[in-house]
Amino acid sequence: MSLIGRSINLALALLICLSVAGTAGATLYYQESVEELDAENSQLRQQNERLREDLRETETDLQRARERLRELNESLSTTRSDVGQVSENLEETEGQLESTEQELASTRQDLRASQQRVEELQGEVNTLESRNDQLRSEVSNLESTNRNLRDQRDELQADVEDLNDEVSQLESDVNSLEERNQDLRNENQQLRRALQDACAAINGSKPSGCGLV
């Protein structure tokens, strides 16, 4: 009976130890699980914050994409309008091109005629250049003659200046002679009056000189 009691006590003690060990193990397990859950929860919060930030960036990108899409739609509408305008311009340009080609053909024909005219004018130029050379030779001869005539003119000018000096001297002499002649006339007039007075004062027979007055 005592042996059975000891066995029971030992079994109870063993069960109690196992229970305590199990409880401690479970507590430790749950504590580790809670820590892991806290760490995982913290990671999930950080990941959630990153996802929210990514969501905000995605919404911003989406808004930008919508704005870009709206601009592209407007640009597409403008481009369609421009395509219509370009088509009209193309038709107009093709018409101008055809007109330009016709004008080019006419211009080429005029060019050929102008080239023929240039050849004719070149012949005339050669003739005129030959005539110009002849005229230059004549001009050279005339310039030589002109220099000779200038030399003769200078000589004649010197002679004219000498003659002018001589004429001036003769004019001075003439003036002197005219003054002398006037003096002689005045003197003669005075003598005539004196002779007339003297003859008038004589009574009777008068000298033959009185007949001069």
C-alpha positions as a printed NumPy array, in Angstrom:
array([[   0.   ,    0.   ,    0.   ],
       [   2.815,    2.319,    0.827],
       [   4.483,    1.365,   -2.452],
       [   1.338,    2.163,   -4.38 ],
       [   1.036,    5.485,   -2.559],
       [   4.592,    6.349,   -3.447],
       [   3.958,    5.386,   -7.062],
       [   0.872,    7.556,   -7.15 ],
       [   2.705,   10.487,   -5.599],
       [   5.563,   10.019,   -8.004],
       [   3.139,    9.89 ,  -10.901],
       [   1.359,   12.984,   -9.647],
       [   4.659,   14.766,   -9.19 ],
       [   5.673,   13.684,  -12.647],
       [   2.345,   14.912,  -14.064],
       [   2.715,   18.186,  -12.221],
       [   6.233,   18.585,  -13.588],
       [   5.022,   17.752,  -17.043],
       [   2.137,   20.191,  -16.66 ],
       [   4.444,   22.939,  -15.424],
       [   6.911,   22.201,  -18.201],
       [   4.099,   22.129,  -20.761],
       [   2.655,   25.353,  -19.407],
       [   6.08 ,   27.012,  -19.468],
       [   6.693,   25.692,  -22.972],
       [   3.286,   26.843,  -24.116],
       [   3.842,   30.24 ,  -22.499],
       [   7.23 ,   30.537,  -24.141],
       [   5.742,   29.393,  -27.454],
       [   2.878,   31.883,  -27.23 ],
       [   5.296,   34.645,  -26.191],
       [   7.491,   33.929,  -29.204],
       [   4.385,   33.738,  -31.399],
       [   3.196,   37.114,  -30.075],
       [   6.607,   38.655,  -30.741],
       [   6.62 ,   37.173,  -34.223],
       [   3.088,   38.471,  -34.782],
       [   4.123,   41.937,  -33.526],
       [   7.135,   41.933,  -35.846],
       [   5.01 ,   40.675,  -38.732],
       [   2.337,   43.251,  -37.894],
       [   4.983,   46.009,  -37.892],
       [   6.267,   44.769,  -41.243],
       [   2.715,   44.653,  -42.557],
       [   2.127,   48.235,  -41.369],
       [   5.308,   49.408,  -43.091],
       [   4.362,   47.469,  -46.203],
       [   0.855,   48.935,  -46.005],
       [   2.348,   52.458,  -45.736],
       [   4.547,   51.766,  -48.753],
       [   1.537,   50.421,  -50.619],
       [  -0.417,   53.577,  -49.731],
       [   2.477,   55.719,  -50.965],
       [   2.638,   53.629,  -54.135],
       [  -1.127,   54.041,  -54.479],
       [  -0.84 ,   57.833,  -54.171],
       [   1.956,   57.862,  -56.754],
       [  -0.102,   55.584,  -58.992],
       [  -3.118,   57.892,  -58.649],
       [  -0.874,   60.87 ,  -59.503],
       [   0.511,   58.997,  -62.516],
       [  -3.03 ,   58.05 ,  -63.479],
       [  -4.097,   61.716,  -63.306],
       [  -1.103,   62.702,  -65.411],
       [  -1.909,   59.914,  -67.861],
       [  -5.504,   61.175,  -68.09 ],
       [  -4.25 ,   64.738,  -68.71 ],
       [  -1.831,   63.413,  -71.317],
       [  -4.653,   61.406,  -72.915],
       [  -6.826,   64.537,  -73.035],
       [  -3.968,   66.515,  -74.609],
       [  -3.373,   63.702,  -77.103],
       [  -7.073,   63.683,  -78.007],
       [  -6.966,   67.455,  -78.541],
       [  -3.732,   67.079,  -80.522],
       [  -5.336,   64.286,  -82.559],
       [  -8.296,   66.53 ,  -83.343],
       [  -5.934,   69.33 ,  -84.332],
       [  -3.839,   66.886,  -86.362],
       [  -6.919,   65.693,  -88.239],
       [  -7.757,   69.302,  -89.02 ],
       [  -4.135,   69.862,  -90.07 ],
       [  -4.289,   66.764,  -92.286],
       [  -7.284,   68.249,  -94.083],
       [  -5.458,   71.554,  -94.464],
       [  -2.324,   69.744,  -95.65 ],
       [  -4.401,   67.846,  -98.213],
       [  -5.782,   71.126,  -99.521],
       [  -2.281,   72.614,  -99.543],
       [  -1.007,   69.506, -101.348],
       [  -3.614,   69.876, -104.083],
       [  -2.779,   73.564, -104.386],
       [   0.946,   72.76 , -104.45 ],
       [   0.433,   70.148, -107.166],
       [  -1.385,   72.769, -109.231],
       [   1.45 ,   75.217, -108.638],
       [   3.96 ,   72.478, -109.532],
       [   2.246,   71.855, -112.865],
       [   2.182,   75.582, -113.557],
       [   5.843,   75.829, -112.529],
       [   6.8  ,   72.973, -114.858],
       [   5.093,   74.754, -117.744],
       [   6.85 ,   77.964, -116.787],
       [  10.144,   76.039, -116.541],
       [   9.696,   74.662, -120.068],
       [   8.974,   78.17 , -121.34 ],
       [  11.98 ,   79.495, -119.427],
       [  14.241,   76.834, -120.947],
       [  13.066,   77.856, -124.403],
       [  13.747,   81.49 , -123.542],
       [  17.151,   80.414, -122.199],
       [  18.077,   78.769, -125.498],
       [  17.02 ,   81.909, -127.345],
       [  18.992,   83.993, -124.848],
       [  22.074,   81.808, -125.358],
       [  21.847,   82.374, -129.105],
       [  21.463,   86.075, -128.445],
       [  24.495,   85.915, -126.117],
       [  26.567,   84.374, -128.903],
       [  25.456,   87.144, -131.261],
       [  26.219,   89.773, -128.632],
       [  29.615,   88.169, -127.992],
       [  30.432,   88.651, -131.675],
       [  29.334,   92.273, -131.393],
       [  31.441,   92.625, -128.237],
       [  34.503,   91.32 , -130.079],
       [  33.863,   93.816, -132.878],
       [  33.377,   96.632, -130.374],
       [  36.539,   95.634, -128.505],
       [  38.488,   95.795, -131.765],
       [  36.928,   99.186, -132.477],
       [  37.725,  100.222, -128.914],
       [  41.383,   99.309, -129.416],
       [  41.443,  101.446, -132.558],
       [  39.793,  104.329, -130.72 ],
       [  42.264,  103.974, -127.85 ],
       [  45.097,  104.245, -130.374],
       [  43.448,  107.324, -131.874],
       [  42.932,  108.757, -128.384],
       [  46.617,  108.19 , -127.632],
       [  47.54 ,  110.031, -130.821],
       [  45.082,  112.81 , -130.011],
       [  46.48 ,  113.087, -126.492],
       [  49.97 ,  113.44 , -127.943],
       [  48.662,  116.095, -130.338],
       [  46.848,  117.734, -127.433],
       [  50.082,  117.892, -125.437],
       [  51.818,  119.509, -128.397],
       [  48.971,  121.989, -128.753],
       [  49.151,  122.737, -125.034],
       [  52.861,  123.451, -125.384],
       [  52.1  ,  125.76 , -128.306],
       [  49.299,  127.337, -126.304],
       [  51.674,  127.944, -123.404],
       [  54.142,  129.564, -125.782],
       [  51.378,  131.692, -127.308],
       [  50.145,  132.544, -123.824],
       [  53.638,  133.768, -122.959],
       [  53.662,  135.832, -126.173],
       [  50.206,  137.202, -125.321],
       [  51.379,  138.148, -121.851],
       [  54.393,  139.922, -123.388],
       [  52.083,  141.692, -125.849],
       [  49.74 ,  142.61 , -123.006],
       [  52.672,  144.126, -121.157],
       [  53.644,  145.994, -124.324],
       [  50.039,  147.124, -124.875],
       [  49.875,  148.3  , -121.279],
       [  53.062,  150.266, -121.814],
       [  51.712,  151.713, -125.081],
       [  48.416,  152.595, -123.401],
       [  50.402,  154.335, -120.693],
       [  52.36 ,  156.174, -123.394],
       [  49.101,  157.087, -125.183],
       [  47.662,  158.419, -121.95 ],
       [  50.8  ,  160.469, -121.412],
       [  50.653,  161.769, -125.001],
       [  46.959,  162.575, -124.671],
       [  47.669,  164.478, -121.488],
       [  50.538,  166.269, -123.244],
       [  48.303,  166.983, -126.231],
       [  45.626,  168.387, -123.953],
       [  48.212,  170.566, -122.249],
       [  49.421,  171.807, -125.636],
       [  45.855,  172.521, -126.717],
       [  45.23 ,  174.476, -123.551],
       [  48.47 ,  176.34 , -124.044],
       [  47.579,  177.016, -127.698],
       [  44.177,  178.275, -126.655],
       [  45.766,  180.594, -124.142],
       [  48.22 ,  181.851, -126.779],
       [  45.378,  182.469, -129.257],
       [  43.465,  184.47 , -126.671],
       [  46.618,  186.415, -125.794],
       [  47.309,  187.058, -129.509],
       [  43.72 ,  188.107, -130.051],
       [  43.905,  190.485, -127.1  ],
       [  47.226,  191.874, -128.345],
       [  45.911,  192.374, -131.902],
       [  42.802,  194.036, -130.554],
       [  44.953,  196.476, -128.603],
       [  46.9  ,  197.586, -131.732],
       [  45.527,  200.643, -133.531],
       [  46.295,  201.017, -137.159],
       [  48.18 ,  198.477, -139.234],
       [  48.237,  195.048, -137.561],
       [  50.952,  192.451, -137.959],
       [  50.391,  189.505, -140.273],
       [  50.146,  187.207, -137.271],
       [  46.856,  188.792, -136.296],
       [  45.333,  187.111, -139.303],
       [  45.721,  183.764, -137.543],
       [  43.049,  184.592, -134.967]])
